[in-house]
């Protein structure tokens, strides 16, 4: 963990130097999932800071419906799938939709089922949990 903190400090320091040396008309956009690890000095370099919350069930439902709308979904209980997506980020829900579509295409089917979506959401949650356990040294 101490190595991780040192590494993030080096990255932030390098990034701050890059920002200070940039005199172009470019727009710099940055994102993080670990805001607490970043030096407050970094935030003074940005004009605007936008905080994104995790999607609630209604937003997760909209993301699922939107991402799967171009791929003929079979009968899906969107509310149940949105509840299953609880705790996942917008990116995780989007990736789960893409994974479900890939699985359907690889298997040669022409419609996506609720089981496909549920499986992809569970896999995404499982992958996220393993990643967190590895990151936290468990």
N, C-alpha and C positions, 0 to 999 in steps of 0.2 A: 504494500500500500504506500509506503514512503517513497518508493521509486515512482509510483504513479503520480503522486503529488509533485515531485520534483520534475517529472516529465511535463505535466500540464503547465507548470510555472515556466518552463523553457519555451513551450509552445506559445503561451500568452505573451511572454517577453518578445519573442520573435515577431509575433503578430502585431504587437504595439509598435515595434520598430518599423515594420512594413507600412503601417497606417500613417505614422508620423512622416515617413519619407515619400509618401504618395502625394503628388501635387497634380495629378491628372483630374479630368472631369468625370472619372469613373465613380460608380456607386458601389459601395462595399456593403454586402449583406452577410451577416453571420448568424449562426444558429447553434444552440447548445441544449442538451438535456441535463446538464450539470451546472446550473447557474451558481450554486453555492461554492463551487470550486474555483470560480473565476475572480480575479482581482477587480475591485470596484473601479480602479483606474481605467479598465477596459471600457466600461460603460460610459465614461465621460467622452469617449471618442465618437460616440454615435448620437445622431440627432434624435432618433426615435427608437424606442424599444417596444416591441409588441410581444405580449405574453399570450400563448395559446394554451387553453385548458384542454384536458382530455375530453373527448366527446361524451356527452350524456347519451342515454339510450335513444332518444329521438334523433340526435345528430348521427349516431352510429347507424341507425336504420336508414337515414337519408344517404349516407355514404355507401352502404351495402346496395341499396336500390340503384343508385347512380352508377356505381362501378359495374354492376351486373346487368344493367339495362340493355346493353348492346348484345348480350349473350342470352339467348332464349332461356329464361329461368322457368323451371317447372313450379308447381305449387310450393311456395315458400312462406313460412310464418315469419315475416320480417321482424315482428316484435320479439319473438323468441330468439332469433339470430342476433338482434341488437343487444339483448340481455346477455347473450353468450359473448358478445364483443366487449362487454363492460370491463374497463380497466386497460383496454388496448388503446394505443394512440391512433390518430387518423392514418398515419403511415402503416401501422400494423394491420388495420382493417383493410386498407387498400391492398397491401401485399397478400393478405389472406384471400381476397377476391381474385387477385391475379393467379394465386396458387390453385384455387378451386377451378378456375377456367382452364389452366394448363392441364390439370388432371383429367378434366372432361375431354379436352381435345386429344390428349395422348391416348385415352381409352376409346376414342372413336365415337363417343356419344355426341348427340346434338343438343342436349338440354342439361342445364345445371340443376342439381337437386338440393334440397335442404340438407341432406346428409353430406353432400360435397362442401357446402358452405360451412357447416358445423365442424367438419373434420379439419378444414383449413384454418378456422378460427382457433380450434383447440391446439393444432400444431403450432400456430403462431404464438399462442400463450405459453406452450411448453418450451418453445425455443427461447422466448423472452425470459422465462423463469430460469432456464439453464444458464443463459448469458448473465443474468443478475447474480446467480450463485457463483459463477466463475469470477465475475468482476469483484464480488465481495469476499473472495477467498474462501468460500465454503466448499 
